[in-house]
Amino acid sequence: MFFFKNFRINNKTVKELRKNQGFTVRELAIKLKVETKVIKMIDEKKLKDVPEPLRTKISPVLRGDILNKIPWL
């Protein structure tokens, strides 16, 4: 199951995944603790084309894993 979910996400652009989660460029940059220009630079790339250190930071946020940490859900 994880492989198929990850496969579908890897073929989408960062912008599309970011919009699906409802984040602006600035909000995503704050969550990842990076500059906004870094997010703008990778916004049009597919997630699989993003360099590895950044991809490991951005994948859980764009997958929605961050929603699992909310205590009231």
Contacts in CASP RR format, 6 or more apart in sequence:
PFRMAT RR
TARGET T0000
AUTHOR 0000-0000-0000
METHOD contacts of the structure
MODEL  1
MFFFKNFRINNKTVKELRKNQGFTVRELAIKLKVETKVIKMIDEKKLKDV
PEPLRTKISPVLRGDILNKIPWL
5 63 0 8 1.000
9 17 0 8 1.000
9 47 0 8 1.000
9 59 0 8 1.000
9 62 0 8 1.000
9 63 0 8 1.000
10 46 0 8 1.000
10 47 0 8 1.000
10 48 0 8 1.000
11 46 0 8 1.000
11 47 0 8 1.000
11 48 0 8 1.000
12 46 0 8 1.000
12 47 0 8 1.000
13 43 0 8 1.000
13 44 0 8 1.000
13 45 0 8 1.000
13 46 0 8 1.000
13 47 0 8 1.000
14 39 0 8 1.000
14 42 0 8 1.000
14 43 0 8 1.000
14 44 0 8 1.000
14 45 0 8 1.000
14 46 0 8 1.000
14 47 0 8 1.000
14 50 0 8 1.000
14 58 0 8 1.000
14 62 0 8 1.000
15 43 0 8 1.000
15 44 0 8 1.000
17 47 0 8 1.000
17 62 0 8 1.000
18 24 0 8 1.000
18 25 0 8 1.000
18 28 0 8 1.000
18 39 0 8 1.000
18 43 0 8 1.000
18 62 0 8 1.000
20 62 0 8 1.000
21 61 0 8 1.000
21 62 0 8 1.000
21 64 0 8 1.000
23 31 0 8 1.000
23 61 0 8 1.000
25 36 0 8 1.000
25 39 0 8 1.000
25 40 0 8 1.000
25 43 0 8 1.000
26 36 0 8 1.000
28 39 0 8 1.000
28 58 0 8 1.000
28 61 0 8 1.000
29 35 0 8 1.000
29 36 0 8 1.000
29 38 0 8 1.000
29 39 0 8 1.000
31 61 0 8 1.000
31 66 0 8 1.000
32 39 0 8 1.000
32 54 0 8 1.000
32 57 0 8 1.000
32 58 0 8 1.000
32 61 0 8 1.000
34 54 0 8 1.000
34 57 0 8 1.000
38 54 0 8 1.000
42 50 0 8 1.000
42 54 0 8 1.000
47 55 0 8 1.000
47 58 0 8 1.000
47 59 0 8 1.000
47 62 0 8 1.000
48 55 0 8 1.000
50 58 0 8 1.000
60 66 0 8 1.000
67 73 0 8 1.000
END
